[in-house]
Amino acid sequence: MYRHPAAFEDAVRRSGLDWTILRPGGFHSNAYAWAESIRAERTAAAPFGEVGLPSIDPADIAEVAATVLREPGHAGRTHVLTGPALITPRERAAAIGAALGEPVRFVEQTREEARARMSQVMPAPIVDGTLAILGTPTAEEQRVSPAVEQILGRPPRTFADWAARNLAAFR
């Protein structure tokens, strides 16, 4: 049974223990789903090609987590973690292509095509929730957060940075 992450956050807050919640949105590493098609055909398929979200590098999440565990001042706080800017699926495919030194063709899926593909690896409620965020994100889901820079003292890594570091997956 699917439970929205807010239910888990509420349980943590009510636990009586010290807590800090890290709330990242989409991960740059979700692009690994394209690895096979990029290696084989230099093609990436996704719905909502022009809808941008501020995805984040998992390495930034890990660095923030290590920092908030070591430094005081984070107990009882929720940190929303995002990358430095909105980036669309089409732009992510182009960034991988730039890192490869050759174009990656972006194919925009319909909502139904995306649902069918996602349903192979995710339960229906998660598919529906994911498609809602990807297709019609709220203003909050598209907001770029300053938290990574505030905590680490440097801007979050870009998707292009992530693609260059993880290029082997797409060759």
Order of alpha helices (4+ residues) and beta strands (2+ residues): alpha-beta-alpha-beta-alpha-beta-alpha-beta-alpha-alpha-alpha-alpha-alpha
